[in-house]
Amino acid sequence: MTVTESHFAYRIDRWDADGSIMEHVADIDELTVAKAIYEAACKQWPGANITLRQGARFIEDSRNARVT
């Protein structure tokens, strides 16, 4: 029997311009792996709004990294 975990420590999402999640990219338990996936997602979708969160806390947010 395979056990599927339904709660993970970290979550990576892509957001639309209106501030709604348009795609859930990944759920991860390890912060190091989550940061690597976040960086890969930012490279995969340059200019996209991508976040790495732990619950409601934003750890990384591509919207804050941009120069305006």
Z-matrix of the N, CA and C atoms (Angstrom, degrees):
N
C 1 1.444
C 2 1.521 1 109.57
N 3 1.312 2 117.01 1 132.24
C 4 1.454 3 122.83 2 177.94
C 5 1.522 4 109.62 3 -92.44
N 6 1.327 5 116.02 4 133.31
C 7 1.460 6 121.19 5 177.44
C 8 1.521 7 108.01 6 -102.94
N 9 1.323 8 116.61 7 125.44
C 10 1.457 9 121.95 8 179.35
C 11 1.522 10 108.82 9 -104.24
N 12 1.312 11 116.08 10 124.32
C 13 1.462 12 120.72 11 179.53
C 14 1.522 13 109.07 12 -77.76
N 15 1.318 14 117.07 13 136.95
C 16 1.461 15 120.23 14 -178.36
C 17 1.518 16 113.35 15 -111.83
N 18 1.331 17 117.88 16 -5.22
C 19 1.455 18 120.99 17 177.64
C 20 1.523 19 108.83 18 -129.27
N 21 1.303 20 115.43 19 126.91
C 22 1.453 21 121.19 20 -179.91
C 23 1.521 22 108.84 21 -124.94
N 24 1.302 23 117.31 22 157.94
C 25 1.460 24 121.57 23 -177.20
C 26 1.523 25 112.58 24 -73.49
N 27 1.336 26 117.65 25 -34.47
C 28 1.464 27 121.45 26 -173.20
C 29 1.521 28 110.88 27 -127.38
N 30 1.334 29 114.27 28 150.51
C 31 1.466 30 120.65 29 -176.58
C 32 1.528 31 108.77 30 -138.41
N 33 1.326 32 116.86 31 138.08
C 34 1.460 33 122.98 32 177.87
C 35 1.521 34 107.45 33 -119.63
N 36 1.351 35 115.76 34 129.25
C 37 1.468 36 121.59 35 -177.66
C 38 1.522 37 110.92 36 -135.01
N 39 1.343 38 114.34 37 153.75
C 40 1.469 39 122.03 38 168.35
C 41 1.520 40 107.00 39 -105.57
N 42 1.327 41 116.34 40 136.75
C 43 1.464 42 122.35 41 -176.08
C 44 1.520 43 109.94 42 -114.59
N 45 1.344 44 116.53 43 149.56
C 46 1.467 45 119.54 44 174.57
C 47 1.526 46 108.66 45 -87.50
N 48 1.324 47 116.53 46 176.19
C 49 1.463 48 122.10 47 -176.66
C 50 1.527 49 112.55 48 -65.27
N 51 1.326 50 117.81 49 -21.81
C 52 1.462 51 121.98 50 -179.96
C 53 1.527 52 112.58 51 -84.78
N 54 1.336 53 117.88 52 -4.16
C 55 1.455 54 121.44 53 179.15
C 56 1.510 55 114.75 54 89.35
N 57 1.325 56 117.17 55 20.05
C 58 1.462 57 121.75 56 176.45
C 59 1.524 58 109.05 57 -106.89
N 60 1.328 59 116.04 58 146.45
C 61 1.458 60 119.73 59 177.09
C 62 1.517 61 108.55 60 -69.22
N 63 1.331 62 115.85 61 122.49
C 64 1.465 63 119.84 62 178.98
C 65 1.522 64 111.76 63 -99.62
N 66 1.353 65 116.64 64 -22.72
C 67 1.461 66 119.71 65 178.29
C 68 1.517 67 109.60 66 -155.30
N 69 1.301 68 115.39 67 129.80
C 70 1.464 69 121.75 68 172.77
C 71 1.526 70 106.07 69 -87.40
N 72 1.319 71 117.10 70 118.60
C 73 1.460 72 121.47 71 -174.39
C 74 1.526 73 111.94 72 -87.93
N 75 1.339 74 117.48 73 -47.20
C 76 1.467 75 118.85 74 -175.67
C 77 1.516 76 112.03 75 -163.29
N 78 1.337 77 115.25 76 154.49
C 79 1.460 78 125.27 77 167.96
C 80 1.519 79 106.27 78 -118.21
N 81 1.333 80 116.78 79 131.22
C 82 1.457 81 121.20 80 -174.81
C 83 1.527 82 109.08 81 -140.60
N 84 1.329 83 117.80 82 147.98
C 85 1.458 84 121.52 83 174.86
C 86 1.530 85 113.36 84 -96.58
N 87 1.300 86 118.29 85 -27.90
C 88 1.467 87 122.33 86 -177.35
C 89 1.526 88 110.60 87 -94.88
N 90 1.336 89 117.56 88 126.04
C 91 1.461 90 121.72 89 -178.42
C 92 1.528 91 111.83 90 -62.75
N 93 1.315 92 118.19 91 -40.80
C 94 1.464 93 121.00 92 -179.62
C 95 1.526 94 110.76 93 -60.73
N 96 1.312 95 116.78 94 -43.85
C 97 1.469 96 121.50 95 178.63
C 98 1.528 97 109.86 96 -68.17
N 99 1.322 98 117.28 97 -40.59
C 100 1.465 99 121.32 98 179.39
C 101 1.525 100 110.80 99 -60.97
N 102 1.337 101 117.33 100 -42.33
C 103 1.468 102 120.28 101 178.84
C 104 1.526 103 111.10 102 -65.82
N 105 1.335 104 117.44 103 -37.86
C 106 1.464 105 120.59 104 177.88
C 107 1.525 106 110.93 105 -65.21
N 108 1.320 107 117.38 106 -40.92
C 109 1.460 108 120.58 107 178.07
C 110 1.524 109 110.84 108 -68.32
N 111 1.327 110 117.11 109 -38.94
C 112 1.471 111 121.03 110 175.89
C 113 1.527 112 110.32 111 -58.56
N 114 1.336 113 116.98 112 -48.86
C 115 1.468 114 121.17 113 179.42
C 116 1.533 115 111.01 114 -61.08
N 117 1.329 116 116.88 115 -41.62
C 118 1.470 117 120.78 116 178.21
C 119 1.528 118 110.70 117 -64.10
N 120 1.331 119 117.46 118 -39.57
C 121 1.468 120 121.21 119 178.47
C 122 1.526 121 110.45 120 -64.84
N 123 1.325 122 117.27 121 -39.91
C 124 1.472 123 120.49 122 178.34
C 125 1.530 124 111.09 123 -63.68
N 126 1.328 125 116.87 124 -35.64
C 127 1.470 126 120.60 125 177.07
C 128 1.527 127 110.86 126 -74.66
N 129 1.329 128 117.10 127 -36.87
C 130 1.463 129 121.87 128 179.91
C 131 1.526 130 111.41 129 -65.08
N 132 1.332 131 116.54 130 -40.12
C 133 1.467 132 122.00 131 -177.98
C 134 1.526 133 110.01 132 -124.64
N 135 1.353 134 117.67 133 73.47
C 136 1.469 135 119.81 134 -178.88
C 137 1.532 136 110.13 135 -60.37
N 138 1.305 137 115.58 136 137.11
C 139 1.460 138 120.83 137 179.65
C 140 1.515 139 114.35 138 85.41
N 141 1.330 140 117.77 139 -7.84
C 142 1.469 141 120.89 140 179.78
C 143 1.527 142 109.80 141 -78.46
N 144 1.316 143 115.67 142 155.08
C 145 1.461 144 121.71 143 174.83
C 146 1.525 145 107.72 144 -86.40
N 147 1.335 146 115.85 145 108.55
C 148 1.462 147 121.61 146 -175.80
C 149 1.529 148 108.31 147 -126.16
N 150 1.324 149 115.62 148 137.63
C 151 1.464 150 119.83 149 178.80
C 152 1.521 151 111.35 150 -128.75
N 153 1.310 152 114.13 151 152.59
C 154 1.459 153 123.57 152 169.67
C 155 1.519 154 105.03 153 -119.39
N 156 1.346 155 116.08 154 120.59
C 157 1.463 156 120.64 155 -176.75
C 158 1.517 157 111.67 156 -126.09
N 159 1.317 158 113.30 157 152.71
C 160 1.460 159 121.79 158 168.35
C 161 1.522 160 104.63 159 -119.07
N 162 1.325 161 115.82 160 100.49
C 163 1.461 162 120.02 161 -171.82
C 164 1.522 163 108.65 162 64.35
N 165 1.324 164 117.12 163 -126.46
C 166 1.465 165 121.38 164 179.10
C 167 1.530 166 111.96 165 -89.11
N 168 1.325 167 117.85 166 -6.82
C 169 1.467 168 121.81 167 -176.68
C 170 1.526 169 110.81 168 -86.20
N 171 1.329 170 115.68 169 124.15
C 172 1.461 171 121.61 170 177.28
C 173 1.524 172 108.77 171 -82.18
N 174 1.336 173 115.97 172 122.54
C 175 1.457 174 121.92 173 177.25
C 176 1.524 175 109.63 174 -93.34
N 177 1.330 176 115.85 175 -44.10
C 178 1.467 177 122.95 176 176.87
C 179 1.518 178 107.72 177 -134.32
N 180 1.328 179 115.94 178 143.69
C 181 1.464 180 121.15 179 -179.90
C 182 1.523 181 107.73 180 -148.18
N 183 1.322 182 117.52 181 111.71
C 184 1.457 183 121.35 182 -177.25
C 185 1.525 184 112.30 183 -62.75
N 186 1.319 185 117.69 184 -22.50
C 187 1.472 186 121.01 185 178.54
C 188 1.516 187 111.06 186 -67.83
N 189 1.324 188 117.97 187 -29.31
C 190 1.454 189 121.08 188 179.72
C 191 1.518 190 112.77 189 -83.16
N 192 1.312 191 117.31 190 -17.15
C 193 1.468 192 121.47 191 -176.75
C 194 1.516 193 112.83 192 -85.49
N 195 1.318 194 118.17 193 -11.43
C 196 1.458 195 121.40 194 -175.94
C 197 1.521 196 111.39 195 -82.80
N 198 1.314 197 114.93 196 144.88
C 199 1.458 198 120.94 197 175.03
C 200 1.522 199 107.03 198 -89.14
N 201 1.339 200 116.23 199 129.44
C 202 1.480 201 119.60 200 179.92
C 203 1.489 202 111.71 201 -105.40
